[in-house]
Amino acid sequence: MYSSALKTHLVDAVRDQANKRVEFRLDKVDAVYSSNIRLAGVGINDGKGLYNAVVGSYGIIKNIQILDGNKVLDEIRNFSDYLAFANTNKSNDVNAFKSHQLARNDLGFTYGYDTSGNNYMMGLQDRVGINGDPGGLFSLRSYMNLLKSTNVLPTQLFKNLRIVIDYAPIANVSSDYNATAKTLEPLMIIDELMDEEQAKQAVAAMSVVSWDAIEHDRVSVEAITAAEKKTFVVNGFDGGKFVKRMLVQRKPAINVNTTIRKSASSAFKNLKEQFVVNGSNKLPRRGLEDDNERLALLVDTFGEMNVIPGGNVTDAPNHANTHVTTTSSLISSQCWTGLVIGDRVNEIQYMMERDLHTGAGNKANEPHDINFFGEVGKTMVVKGGDYEIVYA
């Protein structure tokens, strides 16, 4: 599609409230826009320190919505929490040589040697400093599944097209910051189809559009002083929603460290997990009982993960002399759970048990929020000049 038939527009925000919210509007009459929407300059400035090594400058995005007037077309709530997984769900090479430049994070690793000849695991790139940095180039299509499922956004159908982003606290993306730190004002980059015949064909192909919306629920666990068993009812997917894959993140309620802040998914000591969907166990036998079994299921479900040795376990050996900077902060902080639900949900119960961790320097016993992100099927049916969005 990238030819003389496309015209690229640079669109300023109609509303930019530093550290709070930014909004863009696409209200040109009878325009057919490409769904390949990008935002340049996503991040913060007037601060100091370094960007969060896991989420980079994108971590400033708390919620992101695509709207037609007040009607939600697609959204991801708690995006900055989901992003920690999404950034890790890439190959080592992509993270080191592409995402580092676009997202300003520091994933992607190698082994190297210090001046004394000691062997270390380290990031392939240096972490990005904030002050004076132009921010990241953020592709909405890389994360918003509606935009992956359709090539175009016609304003004859979506007459009041808006992109709205709520910002997360600046501490989410900065290892150190001062009172003057504020979000950059991003610039939208969007392409318009200028060839009338091509535009008509693209709009005609939109009669039915299906995608997997990312929906969310959360429960919390308090700090523990002894082994515990817990059962939670996860209500966010009730009502017959068809849930495909589910991701579980164990997010620390306090900052793990200045390198990754709360952008982690903690390993718990001897964690056992089971999901009871509509009264039946989703996992065989007692469920997940081993950290590497958990990682294997995660990779089977979502694909390659850029996890360091020791990233998914509580009882990693002493890495003080073998990991440096970014990598040492990721130890015991890259332990997500992923599985296929593949069912219409009337009720999900999440059952977990864990032991008290007695090792030094681990956050496993502290309070955590447990985030559940589910892929929920949605369909847009277009009839004439109107449309309806329903759960699939």
C-alpha positions in Angstrom: 0.0 0.0 0.0 2.9 2.4 0.5 3.0 4.2 -2.8 1.8 7.4 -4.3 -1.7 6.2 -3.3 -0.9 7.2 0.3 -0.5 10.6 1.8 1.1 10.9 5.3 -0.4 13.4 7.7 1.2 14.7 10.9 -1.5 15.4 13.4 -1.2 17.5 16.5 -3.1 16.7 19.7 -6.3 18.6 20.2 -5.8 18.3 23.9 -2.5 17.7 25.8 -2.6 17.8 29.6 0.9 17.1 30.7 1.2 14.1 33.0 -2.6 13.4 32.6 -4.0 12.8 29.1 -3.6 13.4 25.4 -6.2 13.3 22.7 -6.1 13.2 18.9 -9.1 13.6 16.5 -9.4 12.5 12.9 -12.5 14.3 11.7 -11.8 14.9 8.0 -15.0 14.2 6.1 -15.0 11.0 3.9 -11.4 10.2 4.5 -10.1 6.6 4.5 -7.1 6.3 6.9 -4.7 3.4 7.2 -4.9 1.6 10.5 -1.1 1.9 10.7 -1.2 4.7 13.3 2.0 5.8 15.0 2.8 8.3 17.8 6.2 10.0 17.8 7.7 11.5 20.9 6.1 9.2 23.5 7.9 9.7 26.8 9.0 12.3 29.4 11.5 15.1 29.6 12.9 17.7 32.0 13.7 14.8 34.3 16.9 12.9 35.0 18.0 9.4 35.3 17.2 6.6 32.9 14.1 5.1 31.3 12.5 2.0 32.9 14.5 -1.0 31.4 11.4 -3.1 30.7 8.7 -0.8 29.5 10.9 2.1 28.3 9.2 5.3 27.3 5.9 3.5 26.4 5.4 2.8 30.1 4.0 6.3 30.5 0.8 5.0 28.8 -1.7 3.8 31.5 -4.8 3.4 29.3 -5.3 3.7 25.5 -8.6 4.0 23.7 -9.8 4.2 20.1 -13.2 5.8 20.1 -15.9 7.0 17.7 -17.4 9.9 19.6 -18.0 8.2 23.0 -18.3 4.7 21.6 -15.3 2.5 22.4 -14.0 0.7 19.3 -11.0 -0.9 21.1 -9.0 -0.2 24.3 -6.4 -1.6 26.6 -6.8 -0.7 30.3 -3.7 -1.0 32.5 -1.6 -1.0 29.3 1.6 -0.2 31.2 1.2 -3.5 33.1 0.4 -5.5 30.0 3.4 -3.8 28.2 6.0 -5.5 30.5 4.8 -8.8 29.1 4.3 -7.6 25.5 7.9 -6.2 25.4 9.3 -9.4 26.7 7.3 -11.5 24.2 9.8 -10.8 21.5 13.1 -12.4 20.4 16.4 -11.3 21.9 17.5 -9.7 18.5 14.3 -7.8 18.0 14.5 -6.3 21.5 18.2 -5.5 21.3 18.3 -3.9 17.9 14.7 -2.6 17.2 12.6 -2.2 20.4 15.5 -0.6 22.2 15.5 2.2 19.6 11.7 2.6 19.3 10.6 2.0 22.9 13.7 3.2 24.7 13.8 0.0 26.9 16.8 -2.2 27.6 15.8 -5.7 26.8 18.0 -8.0 24.6 21.0 -9.5 26.3 24.4 -11.0 25.7 27.5 -12.3 27.6 30.6 -10.2 27.9 33.7 -9.6 30.0 34.8 -6.9 32.4 38.3 -5.5 32.5 39.3 -8.4 34.9 38.1 -11.0 32.5 35.0 -12.0 34.5 32.1 -13.2 32.5 28.8 -11.2 32.8 25.3 -11.3 31.4 24.4 -7.8 30.3 22.2 -5.7 28.0 23.3 -5.5 24.4 22.6 -1.7 24.5 23.1 1.0 27.1 20.0 2.2 28.9 18.5 5.4 27.6 18.9 8.6 29.5 15.7 10.8 29.8 16.9 14.4 29.8 16.8 15.7 26.3 15.6 12.4 24.8 13.0 12.7 22.0 10.9 9.8 23.3 9.8 6.7 21.6 8.0 5.9 18.3 4.9 4.0 19.3 2.9 1.9 16.9 -0.7 1.5 18.0 -1.2 -1.3 15.5 1.5 -3.4 17.3 -0.7 -3.6 20.4 -4.3 -2.8 19.4 -5.8 -5.9 17.9 -8.6 -4.0 16.1 -6.0 -2.2 14.0 -4.4 -5.5 13.2 -7.7 -6.9 11.9 -8.6 -4.1 9.5 -6.4 -2.1 7.1 -8.5 1.1 7.1 -10.5 3.4 9.3 -13.0 5.3 7.1 -14.5 8.5 8.6 -17.7 8.0 6.6 -18.2 5.1 9.0 -16.4 6.4 12.1 -17.5 10.1 12.0 -15.9 11.2 15.2 -12.7 9.2 15.4 -10.6 9.8 18.5 -7.4 8.4 20.1 -7.3 9.0 23.8 -4.3 8.1 26.1 -4.3 8.4 29.9 -0.8 8.8 31.4 0.7 6.6 34.1 2.7 8.2 37.0 6.0 9.5 35.8 7.7 7.2 38.3 6.6 4.3 36.2 9.1 5.1 33.5 11.8 7.0 35.3 14.5 5.6 37.6 14.9 9.0 39.1 13.0 12.2 38.5 12.4 15.7 39.8 9.3 17.9 40.3 9.6 19.5 36.9 9.5 16.2 34.9 6.6 16.1 32.5 5.3 14.1 29.5 6.3 15.1 26.0 3.6 16.2 23.6 3.4 13.4 21.1 2.7 13.8 17.4 0.4 11.4 15.5 1.6 10.0 12.1 -1.2 8.6 10.0 -1.6 7.7 6.3 -4.6 8.5 4.1 -5.6 6.4 1.1 -5.8 8.8 -1.9 -6.7 6.3 -4.6 -10.5 6.3 -4.7 -10.8 2.7 -6.1 -8.4 1.3 -3.6 -10.2 3.1 -0.8 -13.6 1.7 -1.9 -12.3 -1.8 -2.0 -10.8 -1.5 1.4 -14.0 -0.1 2.9 -16.1 -2.8 1.2 -13.9 -5.5 2.8 -15.0 -4.2 6.3 -18.4 -5.9 6.2 -17.4 -8.0 9.2 -14.3 -7.4 11.3 -13.3 -9.8 14.1 -10.5 -9.3 16.7 -9.4 -10.3 20.2 -9.9 -7.4 22.6 -7.6 -7.4 25.6 -9.8 -7.2 28.7 -8.6 -7.1 32.3 -9.4 -7.9 35.9 -7.4 -7.8 39.1 -7.2 -9.3 42.6 -4.7 -8.6 45.4 -2.7 -10.6 47.9 -1.2 -9.3 51.1 2.3 -9.8 52.5 2.7 -13.3 53.9 4.6 -14.7 56.9 3.7 -18.4 56.3 2.5 -20.7 53.4 -0.9 -19.9 52.1 -3.7 -21.1 49.8 -6.0 -18.7 48.1 -9.0 -19.0 45.8 -10.2 -15.9 43.9 -13.3 -15.5 41.7 -12.2 -13.5 38.6 -15.3 -11.6 37.5 -14.1 -9.6 34.6 -14.8 -12.3 32.0 -18.2 -13.4 33.1 -21.4 -13.3 31.0 -20.6 -15.8 28.3 -17.6 -14.0 26.9 -15.4 -16.2 24.7 -11.9 -16.0 26.2 -9.1 -17.4 24.1 -5.8 -16.9 25.8 -5.2 -15.6 29.3 -2.1 -13.9 30.9 -1.4 -13.6 34.6 1.0 -11.1 36.0 2.0 -10.9 39.6 2.8 -7.2 40.0 4.6 -6.0 43.1 2.6 -3.4 45.1 5.8 -1.6 45.9 8.8 -0.7 43.7 11.1 -3.7 43.1 14.0 -1.4 42.2 14.8 1.8 40.3 15.7 -0.1 37.2 12.3 -1.7 36.5 10.0 0.0 39.1 6.8 -2.2 39.4 7.1 -3.5 35.8 7.6 -7.1 36.9 5.9 -10.4 37.3 7.2 -12.0 40.5 8.1 -15.6 41.0 6.5 -17.0 44.1 8.1 -19.8 46.2 6.7 -23.2 45.1 3.8 -21.6 43.4 1.0 -23.9 42.3 -1.9 -22.7 40.1 -5.2 -24.0 38.8 -7.9 -22.3 36.8 -11.5 -23.6 37.3 -13.6 -22.5 34.3 -17.3 -23.1 34.5 -16.8 -25.6 37.3 -14.0 -27.7 35.5 -10.3 -27.6 36.0 -8.6 -26.1 32.9 -5.2 -27.7 33.7 -4.6 -31.4 34.2 -3.8 -32.9 37.6 -3.0 -30.3 40.2 -2.3 -27.6 37.6 1.0 -25.8 37.3 3.5 -26.8 40.0 6.9 -25.9 38.6 8.5 -22.6 37.5 10.0 -24.0 34.3 6.8 -25.9 33.5 5.1 -22.5 33.9 7.5 -20.9 31.5 7.1 -23.7 29.0 3.3 -23.3 29.0 3.8 -19.6 28.6 6.0 -20.0 25.5 3.6 -22.7 24.1 0.7 -20.2 24.5 2.2 -16.9 23.5 5.5 -17.7 21.7 9.1 -16.7 22.3 10.0 -14.9 25.6 13.1 -12.8 26.2 13.6 -14.2 29.8 17.1 -14.3 31.3 18.4 -17.3 33.3 17.0 -16.8 36.8 14.2 -14.5 35.6 11.4 -16.9 36.3 12.4 -18.5 39.6 12.7 -17.5 43.2 15.6 -19.6 44.2 18.1 -18.5 41.5 21.8 -19.0 42.5 23.7 -15.9 43.6 24.1 -13.9 40.4 25.9 -11.0 42.0 29.0 -11.7 40.0 27.5 -12.9 36.8 24.7 -10.4 36.1 25.1 -6.7 35.8 22.8 -3.6 35.7 19.6 -4.5 33.9 19.9 -8.2 34.1 20.3 -8.4 37.9 17.1 -6.5 38.4 15.2 -9.0 36.3 16.1 -12.0 38.5 12.8 -13.5 39.9 10.8 -10.7 38.0 10.0 -12.4 34.7 7.5 -15.1 35.8 4.2 -14.8 34.0 1.5 -17.5 33.6 -0.1 -18.0 30.2 -2.7 -20.6 29.1 -5.5 -21.2 26.6 -9.0 -20.9 28.1 -10.8 -21.5 24.8 -14.3 -21.3 26.2 -17.3 -19.1 26.9 -16.9 -18.0 30.5 -19.7 -18.0 33.1 -17.2 -18.1 36.0 -13.4 -18.3 36.4 -11.9 -19.3 39.8 -8.1 -18.8 40.2 -6.6 -21.1 42.8 -3.1 -20.6 44.0 -0.8 -21.8 46.8 2.7 -20.8 47.7 5.3 -21.2 50.4 7.1 -18.5 52.4 10.4 -17.5 50.6 13.3 -17.3 53.0 16.0 -16.2 50.6 17.5 -12.7 50.8 16.7 -9.9 48.5 13.5 -11.4 47.0 10.1 -9.6 46.9 8.0 -12.7 46.7 6.5 -12.4 50.2 5.4 -8.8 49.8 2.0 -7.5 48.7 1.1 -8.0 45.0 -1.6 -7.2 42.6 -2.5 -10.2 40.4 -3.5 -8.9 36.9 -5.5 -11.1 34.5 -5.4 -10.1 30.8 -7.8 -12.1 28.6 -8.2 -12.2 24.8 -12.0 -11.8 24.4 -13.5 -12.2 20.9 -15.3 -9.2 19.4 -16.9 -8.6 16.1 -17.9 -5.5 14.2 -20.8 -5.9 11.8 -21.1 -3.1 9.2 -24.4 -2.4 7.6 -24.7 0.5 5.2 -23.3 3.6 6.9 -23.6 2.2 10.4 -22.0 -0.6 12.5 -22.5 -2.7 15.6 -19.9 -4.1 17.9 -20.7 -7.4 19.8 -18.9 -10.0 21.7 -18.2 -12.9 19.4 
